[in-house]
Amino acid sequence: MMKNNARKAHFDPPVFYTSTAVLLLLVLYAVVFPEAATSQFKDLQAWIITNMSWYYVLVVAVILISVIVIGISRLGEIKLGPEHVEPDYGFGSWFAMLFSAGMGIGLLFFGVAEPVMHYLNPPVGATGTVEAARQAMVLTFFHWGFHAWAIYAIVAMILAYFSYRHHLPLTLRSALYPIIGERVHGPIGHAVDIFAIVGTVCGVATTLGYGVLQINSGLNHLFGLPVSSGVQVVLIIVTTILATISVVMGLDAGIKRLSQLNMTLAGILLVMVLLLGSTVYLLQAFVQNFGSYLSVLVNKTFNLYAYEPTDWLGGWTILYWGWWMSWSPFVGLFIARISRGRTIREFVVGAMLVPAAVTLIWMTFFGNSAIHMILDEGITQLGEVVAKDQSVALFQFLEQFPFSGVFSFVAVIMVVVFFVTSADSGALVVNMLSSHGRDDTPLWQRIFWCFLIGAVAIALLLAGGLGSLQTAVIASALPFSVILLVAIYGLVAALRTDTVKRITQSAPVSPISARNPVSWQRRLKNALQLPSLEDVREYIREVGKPAFHEFVDEMQKNGYSARVTESENESVKLEVQQGEEISFVYALYPKVTLKPDATDADKALDDAHDDGSPDTYFRAEVHLYEGGQDYDVMGWTKEQLLTDMVSQYERHLQFLHTLR
């Protein structure tokens, strides 16, 4: 019975059914009335560009500043999760997954195309000049650099913090908790998650629809496969099937391994372009591009071309800002899912600075090489091809290198794998949004979302509605930006509260009582013996639980609501309610630890789950509301343990007093 209830609890009917219905109606409208949908969406896009460009620019500037300030300030010391938790993934796997989900496919599609297009058609100045080349790279850096990754990072940070630190569902609704409180679990929360699901499915489906054009172009370039809607539908079906297989395999075996594979292939392709191209020129160009980008960062951030109006701003920067924001619920939630256990400062470096740096290196090596071919080597047909069809830009560029067929084939494989990881991670995110933030849902539900994404992409591709849907996705950034600004305010307020508590917990309080102290010989003997799991469990039963109940009895005598609870692993937790304020929590947990002379650390920790490893011992660690405090009370007397509870309670009261 408990198993069935847990399964039902993972499924959120209002969100699941409503979002599915909205998606079907949206697709039906675009399929049945493609011309009307296209016209209306274009009008909406034109209105946003004309009237709301200043707002988009301001919102993205606020996001970038917020991420930087949070990362470098004291707030950056806070963990995205309990204090005792370590990251779920190593840095390499973590970076590969967030990079693949974030914009891996975009680099392949726009790495050559965008710099060349800016070079051929700059916002100001003459085309085809050295100055146009410099400006093209700065603009490309601007669109793909810190701003884009800051948008992803802030959403991921908000979701990870409130989910892992405050035990809220890992869904978009949790971002509003500081503002509307428990109402996130009601209709407002449902509406936010439905909005995120529709945006995610539309965004991933649009990417599949447009991206399949690049796969089709690559296969046509390599094998003469015709470019047609029929071929593209088959390619979407194949991509969806591969993504479904990855979904069935799970996050670690699916997305993780595919992301690592693609990062390896991307590294090979990047090094190839560097070594077989103008190596010294590219290294010089990167240093100069990065310096130019930093020098104009503030100017470009707030530049609306008010004194020299141009259609370029709406066709590039505003569309990019809208696109990054519309994708941020999807990418942000996925990054949050894989970032548990990292400090905020580490998260900002790993999720914004490092990906931005790699992105800029990629854009330099591919974009500068392409411009160099056109400007200095006279390969003008490359520019003509890019201007005519962006989807073949990468393959036409690789044609200028030795072993072009091999590298073009590698590029096609990369595009396919990036699409698989995008569809896979998109299905994972949508599944979590519809299931209270859980990812251990029935298999059919994950497969359903994967196939729905593919079906939406195919329907809109055949109906010619992809352009309309892309505009709709970008327009959805307008209401979401309001939600995001409110969520940033709530995040900063919560982080400041958390920081205050961390400071007050280190303030001087009454020391452990010296009455009936444990002799130094007994303490030394306890340290030398290194307790087993059963020793710690016995201590918790014989000393911890009686002390907890004695503390609760005293609190109840004074009119407070307090209780003691036990878990299956024989840990014990004390909780004191503080009315509308944050409760006081004090718990004891058995924690496995390596002995100083342990030989095989990984095997020892694996074996320790059944208390069968000779290389480990156990500690009775104190946990508060925020998680483990990294100190051991094993061997303390009941009097000492009670005094420590009082000390921690005093710190908690001081924390509450500071907040008032």
N, C-alpha and C positions, 0 to 999 in steps of 0.2 A: 504493500500500500504506500509506503514512504517513497519507494522508487517511482511509482506512477505519479504521485503528487509532485515530486521534484521535476519530473519530465514536463508536467503541465505548467509548472511555474516558469519553465524556460521559454514558454511560448506566450507572446503578448498579442491576443486576438485583435484588439482595436488597431494596433500599429500594423500588424501583418496584413489583415484583410483590407484596411483602408488604403495603405500604400500600394498594394497590388491593384486595387480598383483604380486608383488615380493614375498609375502607370499605364494600365490597359486603356483607359479613356484618353490619355494624352497621345498614346501611339495611334489609337483609332482615329482621333481627330487629325493627326498629321498624315495618316494614310488616306483617309476619305476626302479631306479638304486640304491637300498639300499647298495649293496656291494661296488660299486664304491664310493658312498657318504661316507660310513664309512671309507674306505681306505684313501680317500683324506683328510677328516677331521682329521684322526689320524696322518697323515703325517704333517699336518699343526700344530697340537698340539705339536708334537714332536719337530718341528723346533722352535716353540715359547719357549718351555721349555729349549732347548739347547742353544739358542742364545739370548733370550730376558728376561731371569729370572732376571738378574741384573736390567733391566729397570723397570719391574713390581715392584720389591722391592723398588727401588728408588722413583717411582711415589707414591706408598702408603705411604712411609715415608714423602714425601713432603705434601701430603694431611693431614696426622695426625698433623704434625707440624703447618700447615696453620690454621687448625680449632682451635687448642689450642691457638695460638698466637692471632688470631682474637677475640676469646672469652674472653681472659683475658685482652686485651688491651683496649684502649679508643674506638676502633672501635666497641666493643661489646655493647656500649650504644645505638647504632642506632637501630631503630625499623624496622621490616620487614613490612612496611606499613606507612601510614601517622601518624604523631605524636599523633593525637587525637584518633586513633583507638584502641579499646580494643580487646583482643583475641576472636576469633569466638567460641572457645571451652574451657571448663574448663580443668584444668590440667589432671584430671583423664580420661576424654573422649579422650583428645588429645593423651595422652600416650598410651591408649589402642589401638587406631586406628593405630598409627605409629608403635607400636610394632607388631601388628597382620600383617600389610602389610610388615614390615621389615624382620623378620625372625622367626615369631612364629612357623610356621610349621617345620622349621629346628631344633628347639629345641626338638620337639617331635621325629623327625627322628634320630638325631645325639646325643641327650642328653645322651643316654646310649652307643650307638654304637661307637662314635668317641673316647672317653676316653679308652674304652676297646680295640679298635683296636691299638691305640698308645701304650697301655700297652703290648699287645701281639706282636707288631712289631714296636719297637722304632727306630728312625733314627740312633741312635748310642747306644751302650751298649747292655747288655744282656736282654733278654725278661723274663717276669714273675718275676721280682725282685722288691724290695721296691723302688729302684732308678728309675726303669721303671715306677712305679706307680706315683712317684713325677713328672717325666718328662712328662708323659701322660697328667696330669692335666694342667701343664704349657703350653704345646703345644695347648691343647684345648682352654685355656684362650686366647692364642695368636691369634688363628684363629677366635674366636667369640667375642673378646673384643673390645678395643678402635679403632683398625684399621678398622674393618668392619663398625662400626657405623659412623666413621669419613668420610668414603667414601659416605655413604648415606647423612650425614649431609652437606657436602660441596656442593653437587649437589642441595639439597633442599634449602640451604642458597642462592646460586647463583640465582636460579629460583625465589624464594620468594622475594629477594631484588629487582631484576630488574622488576618484575611484579608489586609488590605492592608499591614499592617506586618510580619507574620510569614509571609506566603505560604501560609496555610492555606485550605482550601476555604471558600467563602462559604455555609456551612450551619451549622445549630444545633450540630452535633457539635463544631465548632471552639471553642465556648465552654468546653468541658471540657478543652482541651489543657493548661492549666497544672496540672491536677490528675492526669490519667491519661496525659498524654504521647501517644506514638505509638499507643496503644490506641484513640484516637478513629477510626482508620482501620479498626478491626475491628468485631466484633459489637456492642460497646457504642455505637459511633458510629452504626451502622446503626439500632439501636433508638431512639436519640435523634431521628434524622431521620425515622424512621417515625412516631414520636409527634408530631413537628411537622407532618408532612403530614396526618395524620388530624385533628389539631386545626384546622389551617388550612382544610381542605376543609369540615369540619363547621361551623366558624365562618362562613365565607363563604356556605355553603349556607343556614344558618339565617338569616343576614342577608337573603339574597335572598328566602327564604320569607316572613319577616315584613315586609320592606320592600316587597314587591310589594303588600301590603295597602294601603300608603300611596299607591302609584301608582294602584291600582284605585279607591281612595276619591277621589283627585284627579280622575281621568277621570270618575267618577260625578258628582262635584260640578260639573264643567265641561260634560260632554256627555251625562250621563244613562246612561253605560255601566253595565250591571248589575254589582253586586258578587257574584262567584261564583267557585268553584274553577276552572271552565273558563277564565274570563277571566284568572285569575291564572296558570294554567299557560301560556297563550299569552304573557303578559307576561314570564314567566321565560324562555321560549324566545326571544322577541325580544331580551331583555337578553343572553342567552347568545350569540346570533348577533352582536350588536353588539360584545360583548367579544371574541369570536373574531376579528372583523375587526380590532379594535384590536391583538390579539396578533400577527396576521399582519403588521401595519404596523410593529411594533416599539416599543420603549420611547420613543424620541424622537418618532416620528411618531404614536404611539398615545396612551399614557398621558399623556405630557407635554402634548400639545395639548389633550386632553380636560380635563386638570386645569386648564390655563390658562383654558379656556373657562368651566369651572364657577366658578373663582375670580372671574372677571369678572362672571358672573351673580349670584354670591353678594354681591359688592360692590354691585351695582345694587340688589338686594333689601334689603340692609342700609341703604343710604343712603335708600331709599324709606321704610322704616319710621321712620327717624330724622327725615326732613324732613316727612313727612305726618302723623307722630304728634306727641306732646308732646315737642318737641325739647329744650327746656331741662330738663324733668323727667327725660328719659332720660340726659342728660349728668350731671346731679346724681346720679341713681340709680347710674350706673356708678362714679363717684368714691366714693360712700358704700359701695356694695356691695364694691368692691375693698378699701377700708379695713377694713370689717367682716370680710371674708374673711381678710386678713392678721392682724388682731387675734386671731382665734380659730383660726388655722391649727394651732397646736400642740395646743390643746384638742380640736379636732375630729378631728385625726389619731389621737389615742389614746382618744377617747371611745367606750366600749363600752356605755354606759347600764347599767353594773353595778348602780347604786343605784336606778335606775328602769327596770326591764326593759321592753322594747317590741319588738314584732314588726317595727317599722319598720326597725331596723338590718339585720336579715337580708334584708328585702325590698328594700332599697335599697343601702346602702353595701357590705355584704359581697358582694352580687351584682355590683356595679360593680367592686370590686377583683378578684373572680374573673374577670369578663368581660375586663377590661383585660389581666390576666395571661395568660388563655387566648388572646387575640388577639396578644400581644406577639411570639411567634415569627414570625407572618406579617407584621405591620406593622414589627417591628424589622428583619427581614431585608430588606424592601423599602426601608426608610429607609437601611440600610447600603449597599444596592446603589447608591443615588444620592448617597452622601455621601463618596465617596473624594476625598481631597485637602484636606479641611477640618481645622483644628486641633480638638482636643477642646473647647476653650473656645468656639470659634465654633459647633461642633456643638451644644453644650448650649444656647446662646442661640437658635440657629435651630430646633432640634428640640424644645425644651421651653418656654422662656420666651416666645418670640414666638407659637407656636401657642396656648399657654395664654391669652395676653393677647387674641388675636383671638377665641378661644372665649368668653371671659368677656364681651367686648363684644357678641358675637352673643346670648348668653344674656340679657344685660341689655336690649338693644333689643327682643327678641321677648318674653322672659318678663315683664319689667317692664311692657311695653305691655299684655300680656294681663291681668296682675293689675290694672293701672290701669283697664282697661275694666270688669272685674268689680267692683272695690272702689269706684271713684269715679264711674264712668259708668253703673252699673246694668245692664250687659250681662251679666246672670247666665246667660243661655242658653249663653254661651261656656264657662263652667265646667261646665254640665250636659253639654254635648257632649264635652268633654275627659274627664270622669269616665266617660262611657259608651263612647267609642271614641277612643283616642289617635291613630289613623291619620288622622282628619279634623281634628285640632286646628289644624294649620297653615292649612288652607283655610278653616275657619270664622273663624280670626283674620284672614286677609287679606280676608275678606268685609266687614270693618268699614272698609276703606280705599277711596278712589276708585280707579277702574280695577282693581277686584278681580279681574275675569276675566283681564285681561292678566297681573297678577302671579301669580295662581294657575297660569296656563299656564306662566309662567317657572319657578315652583316645581316643577311636574311634570317639566319638562325637566331641572331640576337634579337631582331625585331619580333620574331615569333615568340621567343621565350619571354621577352618583356611584356608582350600582350597577354601571354598566359598568366604571368605573375600579376598583371593589372586586373585581369578578370577574376583570378583566384582570390587576391586580396580584397577586391571589390565585393565578391560574394561573401567572404568572411566578415567584412565590416557590416554589410546589409543584414546578414544573419544575426550578428550581435545586436544591431539596432532593433531588430524585431523580436529579440529574445531576452530582454532585461539585461543586456550586456554580457550574457553567457555565450561561450563558444563550444560548450559540450552538449549541443543540441542533437536531435535525431538526424541521421545522415540524409534522409530525404529532404529535409528543410534546407540544408546547405546546397544540395544538388538542384533544388528548385530555383534558388536565387541565381545560381550559375547559368542555368538554362534560360531563365527569364532575361538576363542581361544579353545573352546571345540572340534571343528571339527579338528583343527590342531593336538591337542593332540591325538585324536582317530586315525587319519590317520597314524601318526608316530608310535603310539603304535602297530598297526596292521602290519605296514611295517617293524618294527624292527629298525626304524631310530632315535629313541630317543637319543641313545648314540652319533650319528653323530651330531644331532642338539645341544646337550649339548656342544660338542666341538666347534661347530660354534659360539654359544653364548659366550663362554669363549674367543674365538679368536677375537670376535668383540670388546673386551675390549682394544685391541691394538690400533686401530685408535681412539677409544673414549677417551683413556687416553691422547692423544695429544690435543684433543678438550678441555678436562677437565683442563689440565695445562694452556692452554691459557686463559680459562675462569676464573681460580683462579687469574691469573695476572690481568685480567680486573676487577674482583671483588674488589681486594685489592686497585687498583687505584681509583675505584669509591667510595669505603668506605673512603679513605683518603680525597677525594674531599668533600664528605658529612661531614666529621668531621671538615674540614677547615671552611665550611660554618656555621656549628653549633657554632664554636668558634667566628667567625666574627660577627654573629648575636647578640652575647652578649656583643660586644665591645661598649664603650661609644659613643653616638651620640647626636645630638642636642635634648634638652628636649622639651616636649610639651609646646607650646607657652602660655604665661600668658596673652596675649591680650584677652579681653572679656571672662574672665574665668567664668566657671559655679560656682555659689555660693555654699558654703559648705552646706547650707540648702537644696538647690535643689538636690545636689548629695545625701544627706542623705535621702531625701524624695524618690528619685528614688530607693535607695537601700532597703528602708523599704517596698515600694509598691510591689516589685518583679514582673516585667513586664510579661504580657501575650504574647502569640504568636502574636496576632494581634498588640500589642504595639511594639514589635520588628520589625514586618513587616512594620508598619507605619514609624518607625525610619529609616529603611533602605530606604524606598521610599522617605521620606521627607528630610533626612539629608545625608544618605549614597550615594545614586545615584547622587544627585547634586555635592557632593564633588568629586566623582569618575570622573564625566564628566568634572569638572573644572580641575582636575589633568591631564586628557587625553588631553584637549585643550592646556594646557601649554606645555605638552610633544610634541604635534604635531607642535606647533609653533617653537619648537627647532629642528624639523626635525626627531623626533622619531616616530616609528610606534606603536601606542597604541590603545586599544579598551576596551569597557565595554560590558560585556555580562551578561544576566540574566537567571536564571533557573526557573523551575516550582515551586519550594518551596520559590520563591521570594528572594533567595540569589542573590548577585550581585558580579561580579568579574572584577577586573582591570588587564589587561595584557599589559606589555611593552616589545616589541621585542628588543633584544640586538644583532642583527645580527646573527652570527654563535654561539654566546655564550648563556648561559642559560637565559631564559626570566625571567622578574620580574613579580610575581603574588601577588596580594593583594585582598582578598575577605572578605565579611561579610556573615556569616551564622547564622540563628536562631538555637540555641541549647537548648534542654530541660534540665533542671537541677532540682534536688530534693530540696524542701524547707527544712530548718534545722529541722523542726518538723514533717517531713513526717513519716507516720506510716507504710505503706505497700509499700516499695520502688519498688518492681517488678511490682505490679499492677499499681502504679502511673505512671511509665514510659510507660507501655503498653497503658494506657488510654490517655497519653499525646499526642499521634499521632493525635488525633482530638481535642486537646486543651481542653479536658474534665476532667482533673484531678485537684482537689483542692490542691494536695500535690506537684505540680511542678510549676516552673516559667521558663522564657526563657531569654537567653543571646544573645547579638549580638557579636559573637566571630569572631576574625580575623583569617583568614587562609592564609598561604603563599603556595608556590609551594609544600613544604613538608607536608602540612596538617595543622591542627589546632594548634594555638599557646597558647591556654588556657588562653586568657585574653579577657575581655568584654569591649566594647566601648559604650554600651548602655547609652544614655544621654550625650555623648560628643557633643560639638558644631562642626559645620563644620570646623571651624578653627583648633580645636584640632585634628580632624580626618585627615585633610590634613597634619598637622604637623607630625602625626604618620606615614602617608604614606611616607612622605619625609624621616623620620627616617629609616623606613624599606628599602627604596630605597637606602639610603646611605650605610646601612649594605650590601645590595646586591652588590653595586658597589665595596665595600671593599673586598667582597668575590671574585668577578671576578678579581680584581687587585691581590689578593693573589695567584690566580691560574696561573697568567701569568708568 
